[in-house]
């Protein structure tokens, strides 16, 4: 079954070399291990201002974070001096993030409670658009993507991610049914489908990669632990596995750290991330007229 899925999927580009040395710190939890894993993939490069390698944010940018959640992308952009706009369908998340943004920056910012169809924002209001792990929740992803394109000015850059189909298919065998029902994951994107979705709205793909074999296995261990303990997750499914973590996940984090510490640990990680990533990530750009500047925008 797994082999059949993999034959249907086009391989992702090899991950960009990680700009860090492979000397893992002590890992306190699966979340810490997952963060370390993300840095190895080129995420959160504060020195260069790149949220992901190839997606730099600067003081002249206005970043739009759609489905902001806890605000990881928004707060990274604030630290780079950018103006920010952030949206989520949950009022509490927007309110809490707004407080953090205002405490850290005097630049223009706007928090919006919205399901994003449509976004109550002016056309072309952002130079950087982030939409991570959102499209799988959306009933009509084509309309959603068209709205994201409307928000970007000519030359705007997009950072988009969705769960990879291989990991999703594996979890269908062990996760509770509610995990694949509204408001959770109602779409599964093959790599071909994700590419077609991005290109169909006129964006040009600049880079793509797969991340997160660690989290695919971690989530499988989480579901197995919950089922073995007889816990019903039907009414409590969340997109992110949160502490307290079951012992099996803690053990898996230690095993993954041990793997990364091996001389060829990074190479093994990259192979596993291509084979079975948690997420597929695309950096794309909205075409700009030949005589148009692609510098950053101001806030709406």
N, C-alpha and C positions, 0 to 999 in steps of 0.2 A: 504494500500500500504506500509506504513512504517513498519507495523508489518511483512509483508511478507519478506521485505528486512532483517529485524533483525533476523528472523528465519533462513535465509540462512547463516548468518554470525556467526562464532565462537566467543564467547566473548573474549576480550583481557584480559591479566593478569591485576590484580588490579594495579593501579599506585603505584610506590614506595613512601613511606612516604616522604613528603617534608621536607628538613632540614632547615625550617624557621619557625618562629612564625607567627601566623595569626593576624597580626596587620597592615592592609593595609595602606600605605601612601596615601596622597591625589593624586588622579588620574587626570592628566591634559588632557588626550585624550585617545581614544580607543587604540592607540599604546602603551601608558604607561600602560594601564590596561592589555593589552595583554602580555607585558613584565612581569608584576607582576604575571600574571597567569602562564607564563612559568616557573618562578622561583619556584612557588608552585609545579610544576610538576617535579622538579629536574634538571632544566636546569641552565647553567651558574654558576656553583659552583666554584667560583674563589679560595676559601680557600683550596679546595681539588684538584683543577686543573681538575675538571670533567665538560666537555661540557654538558653532561647529566649524571646523576647518573649511574655509571657503565662504563663510557667511559672517563677514565682519560688520560690527555695529559701531558707529562713532557719534560724536556730539552733534553732527549735522543731520542725523537720521531721526525720523519718527517711526517707531516700531509699533505695529499693530499685532497684538497677541490674541488670536481668536480661539476661544475655549481655554482661557488662561489657567484655569484650575488654581493651583497653589502659587502660580506666578513665577516659576523658575526663569522663564525666558524674559519676562517683563523686568524682573529685578536685576538680571544680568545686564539688560540694556540700560537700566537706570545707572548702574555702576560705570557704564561706558559714557555717561553723559548725554544719552539720547532722550528725546521726548517719547512718551509712551501712551498708547491707547490699548486698553485691555477689555475683553468682553467674556462673559460667561453666562450661562442660563441660570446659575445659582446666585442669588443675591448675596448670601453670606460670603462667598468667595470673592466677589467683586468688592464688597465693603472692606473686608480684611486686607485685601491687596492694596486698595486705595490708601488705607492708613499707612502701610509700609512704604509705599511710593512717596507719599507726602513727607514722611519722616526722613527720607533719604535724598530727596531732590527738590529743587526749586523750579525745575524746568516744567513746561506745560505737560499736563497729563489728563487723561479722561478714562473713567471706568464706566462701562455700559453693561446693564443686565439685558441680555438679548439672546434669542435662539439663532440669530444670524441670518434669518430669512424673512425680510431683508435686514441688513445692518443699518441702523439709523445714523449713518455717517456720510460725509461728503465724498463724492467720487475723487479718487486720486489723492487721498489724504495721507498715505504712508509710503515710505521708501523701502521699508523692510516689513514683510508679513510672515508671521509664524502661525502655523496651524498643525499641532502635533497631537496625534492619537485622538482625533475628533471625528474624522470622516467615517469611521466605522460605526458611529452612533447615528448617522444622518440618513433619513429616509430617501432623500433625493440628492446624492452627492454632486451630480452635474450642476444643479442649480446653486448649490452651496459654493462650488468652486468658481462659478461665474461671478458670484457676489464677491469672493476674495479678489478676483482679477479686477473688478470694478474699483476696489479700494486702493489698488496699487497705482502709483504714478508711472508714466513711461520709464522704463529702466529699473523698476522696482524688483527687488530680489525676494524670493519666497523660500521658506524652509518648511517642508511638509513631511509628515510621517504617518504611517498606518501600521497596524500589526501585520506581520507577514503571514501568508496563507498556510505555510507549513506548520508553524507553531499553533495557529488557530485550529487547524484540523486535528492536531494531536490533542489539544485541550478539549475538543468536543467529546472525546472519549472518556473524560474524567471530571471535567468541570460541571457544576450544576446547570440545568437547562436555562435558568434565568440569566446566566452569563452571556447567552446568545439570544436574548430577547430584549426588547425595548425596556428601559432606556440604555441598555448596555450594547453589546456588539451585534448589530443587525446586518452589517455588511462584512464580507470577507473579500479582500483584494488580492488576487494573484498579482504577480509583478507586471504581467502584461496589462492587466486592467488598470493598475495604478498609473503606469506610463501613459496609457491611452487617455485616462481621465485628465492628467496634467496637460498633455499636449493638445487635447480637444478644445481647451479654452484659450489656446494661443500662447501658452508659456513654453519657453525653450529650456530644456533640462541641461544643467551645467554639471551636475555630479549626482551620483546615487551610491548608497552603501547599505549594508545590512548590519544591524547591531543587536546584541543581547541574547546570544545563546544561553548565557548565565541565567537570564530571567525566564526564558522558556522552561528550562529545567526546574528553576526555583518555583515557578507557578504550578508545575505538575506535582512537585513534592508538596506544595501547600494544599492543593486539592486532595491529594492522596491522604495527607495527615488529617484533614478535616473529615473526610469520609470514613477513615479508619476509626476516628473518635466518635463517629455517629452524630456529627453536628450537621444540621440542616442549614445550608447557606442560601436557600431559595429567596429569602427576603432580605439578605444582607450582602449581596454581591457588589463589589466595588472594583473599579478599574485597576487600582494599585493595591498590591498586597502590603499590608501595614503591620507594624509591630503591635502586640508581641508576636514574634515569629515562632512557628513550631520548631522543636529541636531538629527535625530533619532538614529544615531550611538553614538553620544555623550551621549544621554539619556540612551542608553543601557549600556554604560560603567559605568555610575553612578549606575544603577540598579545592575550590576554584582558586583561592589565594595560593595554595601550594602549587597548583598547576602553573600559575603565572610566574611563580618564582623560579621555575625551571629554566635552563639556558634557552630552550626553544619554546618557552611558554607563550610568548606573544604570537609566534607563528601558528601554534596550535589554536590559540584563541581565534585568530583571524580566519582560519579554515573552518572552525565550528560556527563562527558568525555567518559565514557565507552559506554553509550547509543548512543551518536552522536558526535564522535570526528571530528575535522577538519582534523587531520593527524593521520596516524598509523605509529609507529616508531619501528624499529628493530635494536638492537645491535647484531652483529654476529661476528664470528671469522673464519679466514682461518686456517684450521688445520695445525699443525706443526709436523714434525717427532718427535718421542719421545725423541731423543737425541739433539733436536734443541733448542737453546735459544730463548725466545720470547721478548728479550729486544729491545729497539728502534733502528731505522735505521738512516742512514745518508742521506742527501739530494742527489738527483740524480746529 
